[in-house]
Amino acid sequence: MNGSSKSERVLAPRLSPRETECMLWVSRGKSSSDIGMIVGLSPRTVDSYLEKVCAKLRVRTRIEAVAVAVRSGLIDPE
C-alpha cells in the first residue's frame, strides 16, 4: 500500500473569528451589504473575508463555502 487509507481524514482549516462570523451570516441568507451593516464593516471588507474563506475551503462560491463549513463543523447555521 502507498500509506493512504479510507480512514484518512482531511482536517478542516481554521477560520478566524471574523471569517466565521461572516460565514454564519451568509448561511442565514445575508448579503455582503447586510453583513457589513450588522458587524460594522464595509461590504468590500466582508467580501474580502469571504474570499479568504473560499480559498481556505478550496471552493469558488459562498454557497459552496457554507456547505463545506457546515459539513466540516466550522459553523452551525441554527
N, C-alpha and C positions, 0 to 999 in steps of 0.2 A: 504493500500500500504506500501511497505517497504522503501519508500523515494527515490528510483531511478526512473528516467523517461527517455523517449526517448530524451528529450531536454537537458539532462545532457551531458556536453562536457568534453572530456579529454583534459587537457591542454598539449600543446607540450612542451617538455623540452627545456631548453635554451642550445644553443651550444656556445662554446667560439668562439671568432673571428677566431682563428686558425682552429678550427674544421669546422667552416662554410666555410672558405677559401678552405680547403682540400675537403670538400663535393662539392663545386662548381666545382672544377677541375675534380673530379670524374664524376660529372654529364655531363661534357664535354668530357668524354671518356679518360681521362689521367690515366696512371698507377702511382703507388706509386713512381717509379723511376722518371717519368716525373714531377710529382708534386714536389718531392724533389728538382729537379733541378730548377724549376720555383720559388719556395718560399724559397730556401736556407736551406733545411733540408735534413737529411738522409732519404732514403726510409723507414727504420725501424721506424723513428720518425713519418713519415706520417702514416704508418700502425698503430702505437700506437694511434694517433689521431682518425683514422677511427674506430679502435676497441672501443674507448670510445664512439663515435657517435653511433655505433651499439648497445652498451649496453644501452645508454640513450633512444634510439628509440625502444629497445626491438626487434631487428631483427638480423638475422645471417649474411647476406651478405651486401656488399657495394651497390649492385644494389637495394636490398630491402630498404636500408637506404636512397638512393636517392629518391625512390618512396615515402616513408613516408615523407621525408623532403620537397619535392615539394608539396605534398598534404597538408601538415601542414603549408605551407607558410614560412618555415625556410630558404629555398633557392629558387632562381629563376634562372634556368639554362640558360636563354636567355642572 
